[in-house]
Amino acid sequence: MQFTASQIALLINGKLIGDAAATIVSFGKIEEAIEGQLSFLANPKYEEYLYHTKASVVIINESLELKQPVTATLVRVPDAYSAFATLLTKYQELISQQLTGIQQPSYIDPTALLGEHVFVAAFVYIGAHVTIGKNVKLFPGVVLGNDVKVGDNSVLHAGVKIYMDCVIGKNVTIHAGSVIGSDGFGYAPQANGSYHKVPQIGNVVIEDFVEIGANATIDRATMGSTIIRTGVKLDNLIQVAHNVEVGTNTVIAAQVGISGSTKIGKNVLIGGQAGVAGHISIADGSKIAGQSGVTKSIKDPNKSLNGTPAMDFSSYLRIQAMTRNLPDLEKRVKELEKMVDQLLTDRVNA
């Protein structure tokens, strides 16, 4: 698939400087790109590569002042990173549009409803009364349980499993190996020390424009729904327990675990390997650093927290600084103790 520099500039509303007919056939990092490739420069740390890159076309910020001549054709935009992301999205859409039809072997229940231009790869299983929107892509090994709904333009990569009754919105991407709607972790302790399983009869609802990484698990609710709101981005290897609600445009990094019935607000950022206790709430705009342990509700919005248990970020930094100084403080305390002992001895002998 080929594009000219003028076509690229038109797609991202950029200002073209150089050869409008320059052709690109692939993408490359600015420090490694070769002729025929498109690259971008957003981080000033990489500016030196702009003057030596072999890329045919480079997207740059319109605010960048050139220090040397550049051989590549340039496309200036307000935000090079966002523009490059937009271009990659359009490129991916063009490739995706070429995938249509139903490969064999696959199983599609006669009661399932499939929209226009869907792609069903080999070894896909689609259960009874499933509803699939238009332009949906299901890659090999996807399983859709009975009564599942998948909205328009969603993509489920290889090995994704969606249990019965779950709802996937429009423009959702779920990466390989993720499981949506597995049973919540609910067991009632018995007098003899054993545990009786509590049936999980709810579902999972994933709203529009959500992306879920590889090998993530989102448990179905005991009753009602586990809900992932519009625009949420979940990294790989995340566990979301039953009856959790994750607010709009929240971003959660890898290896985070969220316990049952916790409500996470909108625009929250959670760093990798953080743990969140159950039955608490996290206010809108909270920023939780990696490996933090959140054990109590965060009620004030837009706070930054760190540590275990998680605390205000500035307090955590002060504690860390004090901790590094503990050996010196211990030495000074011992010296002061000796001085006090000497003063007391001198006073008694006076």
C-alpha positions in Angstrom: 0.0 0.0 0.0 1.5 3.3 -1.2 0.9 6.9 -0.2 2.4 10.2 -1.4 3.5 13.0 0.9 0.6 15.1 -0.4 -1.9 12.4 0.5 -0.5 12.1 4.0 -0.6 15.9 4.5 -4.2 15.9 3.4 -5.1 13.0 5.8 -3.7 14.8 8.9 -4.3 18.4 7.8 -0.6 19.1 7.7 1.5 21.8 5.9 3.8 20.1 3.3 7.4 21.2 2.9 9.4 19.5 0.2 8.5 16.9 -2.5 4.8 16.4 -2.7 5.2 13.3 -4.8 7.5 11.5 -2.3 6.2 8.0 -1.9 6.1 5.9 1.3 5.3 2.2 1.5 5.9 1.6 5.3 6.8 3.2 8.6 10.0 3.4 10.5 11.6 5.0 13.6 13.4 8.2 12.8 16.8 6.8 13.8 16.4 3.7 11.7 14.0 4.6 8.8 15.1 4.0 5.2 14.0 5.5 1.9 10.3 4.8 1.2 9.4 5.0 4.9 7.4 7.5 6.9 8.6 8.6 10.4 7.8 11.3 12.9 9.5 13.5 15.5 7.7 14.5 18.7 10.3 14.1 21.4 13.1 16.8 21.2 15.6 14.2 22.5 15.5 12.6 19.0 15.9 15.9 17.0 19.4 15.1 15.9 18.2 12.2 13.9 16.0 14.5 11.8 19.0 15.9 10.0 20.4 12.5 9.1 17.3 10.3 8.7 16.9 8.3 5.4 13.1 8.5 5.8 11.3 9.9 2.8 8.7 11.8 4.8 8.8 13.0 8.4 5.9 14.4 10.5 7.1 17.2 12.8 5.6 19.8 15.1 4.9 23.1 13.5 6.7 24.8 16.4 10.0 23.1 15.7 12.7 25.4 14.4 15.2 23.7 12.1 18.8 24.0 13.0 20.2 22.3 9.8 18.9 21.4 6.3 16.7 18.4 6.1 16.6 16.0 3.1 13.3 14.4 3.9 9.9 15.9 2.9 8.3 17.4 6.0 4.7 17.6 7.1 4.2 20.1 9.9 1.3 19.7 12.3 0.3 21.1 15.7 1.1 17.8 17.5 3.3 15.3 15.6 2.6 12.4 18.0 -1.2 12.7 17.7 -1.0 13.2 14.0 1.1 10.1 13.6 -1.3 8.1 15.7 -4.2 9.3 13.6 -2.3 8.2 10.4 -1.6 4.8 11.8 -5.2 4.4 12.8 -6.3 5.2 9.2 -3.7 2.8 7.8 -4.9 0.1 10.1 -8.5 0.7 9.1 -7.6 0.4 5.4 -6.0 -3.0 6.1 -8.9 -4.1 8.3 -11.4 -3.3 5.6 -9.9 -5.9 3.4 -10.8 -8.6 5.9 -14.3 -9.9 5.3 -16.1 -13.2 5.0 -16.3 -16.4 7.0 -13.5 -18.8 7.0 -13.8 -22.6 7.6 -13.9 -24.5 9.8 -15.9 -22.2 12.1 -19.2 -22.7 14.0 -22.0 -20.1 13.8 -25.3 -21.0 15.5 -28.3 -20.6 13.2 -29.9 -18.1 15.5 -26.9 -15.8 15.5 -27.2 -12.4 13.7 -24.2 -11.1 11.8 -23.9 -7.6 10.4 -22.4 -6.5 7.1 -18.8 -6.9 6.2 -17.9 -9.0 9.2 -14.8 -11.2 9.3 -15.0 -14.6 11.0 -11.7 -16.4 11.0 -11.2 -20.2 11.1 -11.9 -21.9 14.5 -14.3 -19.2 15.7 -17.3 -20.3 17.8 -20.4 -18.2 17.8 -23.2 -19.4 20.2 -27.0 -19.1 20.1 -28.7 -15.7 19.8 -25.4 -13.8 19.5 -25.7 -10.4 17.8 -22.7 -9.1 15.9 -22.6 -5.6 14.4 -21.2 -4.5 11.1 -17.4 -4.5 10.3 -16.6 -6.7 13.3 -13.4 -8.7 13.1 -13.2 -12.1 14.9 -9.8 -13.7 14.7 -8.9 -17.4 15.1 -10.0 -19.1 18.4 -12.5 -16.4 19.4 -15.5 -17.8 21.4 -18.7 -15.9 21.8 -21.1 -17.5 24.3 -24.9 -17.5 24.0 -26.6 -14.1 23.9 -23.4 -12.1 23.6 -23.6 -8.8 21.8 -20.7 -7.2 19.9 -21.1 -3.7 18.5 -20.0 -2.2 15.2 -16.3 -2.0 14.2 -15.1 -4.0 17.2 -12.0 -6.3 16.9 -11.5 -9.4 19.0 -8.0 -10.9 18.5 -7.0 -14.5 18.6 -8.2 -16.6 21.5 -10.5 -14.0 23.1 -13.3 -15.6 25.1 -16.6 -13.8 25.8 -18.9 -15.6 28.2 -22.7 -15.7 27.8 -24.8 -12.6 28.2 -21.9 -10.1 28.0 -22.1 -6.9 26.0 -19.3 -5.5 23.9 -19.8 -1.9 22.6 -18.8 -0.3 19.4 -15.2 0.3 18.3 -13.8 -1.9 21.1 -10.5 -3.8 20.7 -9.8 -6.8 22.8 -6.3 -8.4 22.4 -5.3 -12.0 22.4 -6.2 -14.4 25.2 -8.4 -12.0 27.2 -11.4 -13.5 29.0 -14.6 -11.4 29.5 -17.3 -12.7 31.8 -15.6 -15.5 33.8 -17.1 -16.1 37.2 -16.5 -13.6 40.0 -14.5 -14.9 43.0 -17.5 -15.5 45.3 -17.5 -18.3 47.9 -19.5 -18.5 51.1 -17.6 -20.0 54.1 -19.2 -23.0 55.8 -19.1 -24.1 59.4 -16.9 -27.1 58.5 -14.3 -24.8 57.0 -15.2 -25.5 53.4 -16.5 -22.9 50.8 -19.8 -23.0 48.9 -19.6 -21.3 45.5 -22.0 -18.3 45.1 -23.4 -18.5 41.5 -22.4 -15.5 39.4 -25.5 -14.6 37.4 -24.7 -11.1 36.2 -22.7 -10.1 33.2 -20.0 -7.7 31.9 -20.8 -4.6 30.0 -18.0 -3.0 28.0 -19.0 0.4 26.5 -17.7 2.1 23.3 -14.1 2.9 22.3 -12.5 0.6 25.0 -9.2 -1.2 24.4 -8.3 -4.2 26.5 -4.8 -5.7 26.4 -3.7 -9.3 26.1 -4.5 -11.9 28.8 -6.7 -9.5 30.8 -9.6 -11.0 32.8 -12.9 -9.2 33.6 -15.2 -11.1 35.9 -19.0 -11.1 35.5 -21.1 -9.6 38.3 -22.7 -11.7 41.0 -25.8 -9.8 40.2 -26.1 -6.8 37.8 -23.1 -5.9 35.7 -19.4 -5.4 35.9 -19.0 -2.2 33.8 -16.1 -0.8 31.8 -17.1 2.7 30.7 -16.5 4.5 27.4 -12.9 5.2 26.4 -11.2 3.1 29.1 -7.8 1.7 28.2 -6.6 -1.5 30.0 -3.1 -2.9 29.6 -2.1 -6.5 29.5 -2.5 -8.9 32.4 -5.1 -6.9 34.4 -7.7 -8.5 36.7 -11.0 -6.7 37.2 -13.2 -8.5 39.7 -17.0 -8.9 39.9 -19.3 -5.8 40.1 -16.4 -3.4 39.6 -17.1 -0.2 37.7 -14.3 1.6 35.8 -15.1 5.2 34.9 -14.9 7.0 31.5 -11.4 7.4 30.0 -9.6 5.8 32.9 -6.2 4.2 32.0 -4.8 1.2 33.9 -1.3 -0.3 33.4 -0.3 -3.9 33.4 -0.6 -6.3 36.3 -3.1 -4.2 38.3 -5.7 -6.1 40.4 -9.0 -4.5 41.3 -11.1 -6.3 43.9 -14.8 -6.8 43.8 -17.5 -4.0 44.0 -15.0 -1.2 43.8 -16.0 1.9 41.9 -13.3 3.8 40.0 -14.0 7.3 38.8 -13.4 8.8 35.4 -10.0 10.0 34.1 -8.1 7.9 36.7 -4.6 6.8 36.1 -3.3 3.6 37.8 0.3 2.5 37.4 1.5 -1.1 37.0 1.2 -3.7 39.7 -1.0 -1.5 41.9 -3.6 -3.3 44.0 -7.0 -2.0 44.8 -9.1 -3.4 47.7 -12.7 -4.3 47.3 -15.9 -2.2 48.2 -14.1 1.2 48.0 -14.4 4.1 45.6 -11.7 6.1 43.8 -12.4 9.7 43.0 -12.3 11.2 39.5 -8.8 12.2 38.2 -6.9 10.2 40.9 -3.3 9.2 40.0 -2.1 6.1 41.6 1.6 5.2 41.2 2.8 1.7 40.3 3.0 -0.9 43.1 0.7 1.2 45.3 -1.8 -0.6 47.6 -5.1 1.2 47.9 -7.0 0.0 50.9 -9.4 2.9 51.6 -11.7 5.1 49.5 -10.1 8.1 47.8 -12.7 10.8 48.2 -10.9 14.0 47.0 -10.6 14.2 43.2 -7.3 14.7 41.2 -5.0 13.5 44.0 -1.7 11.7 43.4 -1.0 8.8 45.6 1.9 6.3 46.2 3.0 3.6 48.6 1.4 0.8 50.6 -1.1 1.7 51.9 -1.4 4.4 49.3 -1.0 8.0 50.6 -0.7 11.5 49.3 2.2 11.6 46.8 4.0 14.6 48.4 3.8 13.0 51.9 5.2 9.8 50.4 8.1 11.6 48.9 8.9 13.3 52.2 8.8 10.0 54.0 11.1 8.5 51.4 13.6 11.4 51.9 13.5 11.0 55.6 14.0 7.2 55.3 17.2 7.7 53.4 18.5 10.0 56.2 17.7 7.6 59.0 21.3 6.4 59.4 22.6 10.0 59.8 19.7 10.8 62.2 20.5 7.7 64.3 24.1 8.8 64.5 23.1 12.3 65.6 20.7 11.0 68.2 23.3 8.8 69.7 25.7 11.8 69.9 23.1 13.9 71.5 22.4 11.1 74.1 26.1 11.1 74.9 26.1 14.8 75.4 23.0 14.7 77.6 24.5 11.9 79.7 27.8 13.9 80.1 25.8 17.1 81.1 23.9 15.1 83.7 27.1 13.5 85.0 28.8 16.9 85.3 25.8 18.4 87.1 25.7 15.5 89.7 29.5 15.9 90.3 29.3 19.7 90.6 
